[in-house]
Amino acid sequence: MEKQCREEKQVFEDKFWNMVGSQHMERILLLSMGFGTGHNAVAKVLQAEFQQQPGVQVEMIDLLDLIPKTFHPLLQNSYLGMLNRFPRFYHYLYDWTHQSKWIRSMSTGFIAKMGWTIRKKMNQLLDDLQPTKIVTTHPFALLVVPTRWLDIPSVGVITDYELHPVWFARVPDLLCIPRHLLSRTQIERIEWTLGTEILETGIPIDRSFYQEIPAEIAKENLGLPFKQPIVLMMGGGAGLGPFEELVKKARQLKEVHFVVMTGNNEQLFQMLSESFLEHHVQIESYRQDIPLWMSAADLLITKPGGVTITEAVAKQLPMYLFESFPGQEEANQQHLLTKKVAWATQPEIIHHQIEDFFSTDVKLKTCQRKCLELATPEAIDQIVSETLELDIANAKVFYL
């Protein structure tokens, strides 16, 4: 009997302390929207870091996954289709929401109403997790959070080199932006007007991009030639860009080894693999070891996606940028051109630019020096630390 009492007492105490512990546990809800790959990539990096923190529970949600299955691919394909087929129309939409308060109000109202299609799932998710903090990598995410949860401390993490006004439609308590994006006067004006705190953290990327790997070791591990310059071509996770035209022109340079990354675009991989059989043109599909490839490369030819160019800056890898989509990619490109760590290119002139780049080491040394000034290896630590230190006194738990 005495043993049974002790066991029952122990069970009760365990349950009690588990309950107390859960009340003190930080519960982070990470929200993203998978238009493109950058928003989700940053969210996954933050998720992994939060999971390493003691007393922190984290759940990441791509809001597109909450949308009915019949509409999910439609939204994703419509977004990519608009960028590929009607870039000028997308440019107008982006500019209108950027410059016109009325259009911006209409757009944010539309997004908020779209939130009603996932409201039941969203409420269930929030009721189950009972988050103490909400972190988002997409400006639309806070617009679809039910109003009764908006007193929870929130953090916005920008994944491109532009601060779009949509972020101010429903302002997070803390907004983490790239460095050197705004002047101190601009930051103070926004903070005073909107009551948010702005922190220049930089864009968080996987820590492996800040690990120094000698080029010779990277080339040996990847089976790449030692004596030829290595030029990497990338079009993001979706493998977007005029790769056929680029490779046709670039392959004229027999003394350069080209590696073309097609991401998840299997159709592009098959087409390029069948079209280009030269030994100095290497076609690769989706790879997870991009930090190793960037360590081996001497030059990167890519679209100016926010995450990809941040990874290249971390690797001190010079860039030629092609076909920036209107909107955030144009802003990304302009930011890098201004900072002199990249140059714009087109398929017609790329082989001349590559020849010019390797004719001297002036551009390489200038770029590496500038990259060191722009790199933000502490971005992840800063964002996680500042998120956990946000005042939770105002956090509320609601019940239906």
C-alpha positions, -999 to +999 in steps of 0.1 A: +000+000+000+028+024+009+046+016-023+014+022-043+009+056-025+045+066-034+040+057-070+007+076-072+024+106-056+052+104-081+028+103-110+009+133-097+041+153-092+053+144-127+020+156-142+021+188-121+056+198-130+050+189-167+020+213-166+040+240-149+069+235-174+045+237-204+032+270-191+067+284-190+077+268-224+080+291-253+058+280-282+068+295-315+045+294-345+065+300-377+044+311-407+055+311-443+039+311-478+056+289-504+054+314-533+089+307-546+114+289-523+130+318-503+103+323-477+102+286-467+140+283-468+144+310-442+116+296-421+132+262-421+165+277-410+148+295-381+128+264-372+160+243-369+176+270-347+145+274-324+145+236-320+180+238-305+169+262-278+160+247-244+123+251-234+112+260-269+086+243-289+083+253-326+059+245-354+063+257-390+033+261-413+033+269-450-001+287-452-005+274-488-008+239-472-039+250-454-056+260-486-079+233-501-058+209-522-076+219-554-065+255-551-030+250-538-013+241-571-035+266-589-022+294-568+014+283-570+013+277-608-005+310-613+022+329-595+050+312-614+031+314-647+026+352-642+063+357-635+073+337-666+046+347-691+035+381-680+064+397-660+053+432-670+018+427-655+034+413-623+056+444-623+026+467-625+008+448-596+039+450-575+045+487-582+008+495-576+008+478-542+041+496-534+031+531-544-007+533-541-023+532-506-057+525-521-044+495-542-025+483-512-056+485-490-076+466-516-049+439-519-045+434-481-083+433-478-084+406-504-057+386-487-075+390-454-107+377-469-088+348-485-079+340-449-115+330-443-110+299-465-085+286-440-099+302-408-112+270-393-078+252-398-060+283-385-081+285-354-076+248-347-038+252-352-036+281-328-058+265-302-037+233-303-003+250-301-013+280-279+017+300-293+035+325-272+052+341-302+044+342-340+073+346-365+066+351-402+088+352-433+060+365-455+040+398-452+007+382-460+009+357-431-002+381-403-031+392-424-047+358-422-041+354-384-075+356-366-079+389-348-082+374-314-046+362-316-030+394-326-020+404-291+007+377-292+041+392-298+050+389-334+082+390-355+086+396-392+117+384-411+123+399-445+138+376-471+146+401-499+165+434-501+135+455-501+109+466-475+075+463-492+048+484-476+025+453-473+045+445-442+029+476-426-007+465-433-005+445-401+027+455-383+047+429-363+062+440-330+097+433-343+107+436-380+141+420-389+155+435-421+188+433-442+216+455-432+223+487-451+188+486-465+174+517-447+191+548-433+189+554-395+165+583-402+142+560-422+142+534-395+134+559-367+106+574-388+090+540-394+094+530-357+079+563-345+050+562-370+040+525-367+051+516-332+072+487-343+109+479-336+132+475-366+164+454-362+191+452-389+199+415-386+205+405-422+188+376-440+192+344-420+207+314-440+220+280-431+252+282-410+270+259-434+274+288-459+296+306-434+319+276-429+351+281-448+360+252-471+391+255-492+383+254-529+407+225-535+390+203-509+356+212-523+367+204-559+382+171-548+350+161-529+328+169-559+351+155-586+357+188-603+388+197-623+415+215-604+431+235-632+400+250-648+379+279-633+345+267-621+314+287-630+282+278-613+248+285-630+217+285-608+180+295-612+167+288-577+148+258-565+124+260-595+153+262-620+140+294-637+159+313-663+172+313-699+196+284-693+196+271-728+207+304-743+232+310-714+249+276-719+250+280-757+270+311-754+291+302-724+302+268-737+324+286-763+349+290-734+365+256-735+390+265-707+361+270-682+342+242-664+305+250-662+281+234-636+244+241-643+220+235-614+184+229-625+169+226-590+136+207-590+130+214-627+132+178-641+121+189-675+149+214-677+174+188-665+164+164-692+165+190-719+199+204-710+214+169-704+204+158-740+214+191-756+248+197-741+272+168-741+305+187-739+329+175-712+332+210-697+295+215-693+281+196-663+243+194-657+231+188-622+195+184-608+185+192-573+214+191-548+215+196-511+252+203-508+251+238-524+276+252-498+302+228-511+295+237-547+298+274-539+331+268-521+344+251-552+332+278-576+350+309-588+319+326-602+282+324-599+256+331-626+222+333-611+188+349-607+188+375-579+167+356-554+171+370-519+183+338-502+206+326-531+225+359-533+228+360-495+243+326-496+268+337-523+277+368-503+285+345-473+307+324-496+324+356-510+314+344-544+312+370-572+279+370-592+266+378-626+228+383-624+204+375-652+166+381-658+155+395-625+118+393-621+100+426-616+095+435-580+117+421-552+143+405-576+148+438-593+153+453-559+177+425-549+197+431-581+199+468-576+211+464-540+240+441-551+250+463-580+251+493-557+272+474-532+295+462-561+294+425-553+275+416-586+271+426-622+241+424-646+243+401-676+224+387-706+228+355-726+242+375-756+272+389-737+278+364-709+308+347-726+325+381-730+319+390-694+333+357-681+364+362-702+368+396-688+363+384-653+390+358-654+415+381-673+424+398-640+418+393-603+407+429-596+369+422-597+374+391-576+393+409-548+370+438-548+340+416-546+354+395-518+362+426-497+327+439-502+311+406-494+329+406-460+313+439-453+278+427-462+279+392-446+258+387-415+267+353-399+251+363-366+216+369-382+201+336-370+214+341-334+201+377-334+166+369-346+162+339-323+175+357-293+154+389-299+123+368-305+127+349-272+133+382-254+102+398-266+079+408-238+054+379-232+034+398-206+009+408-233+006+374-247-030+361-243-045+326-245-080+325-259-106+298-258-137+295-280 
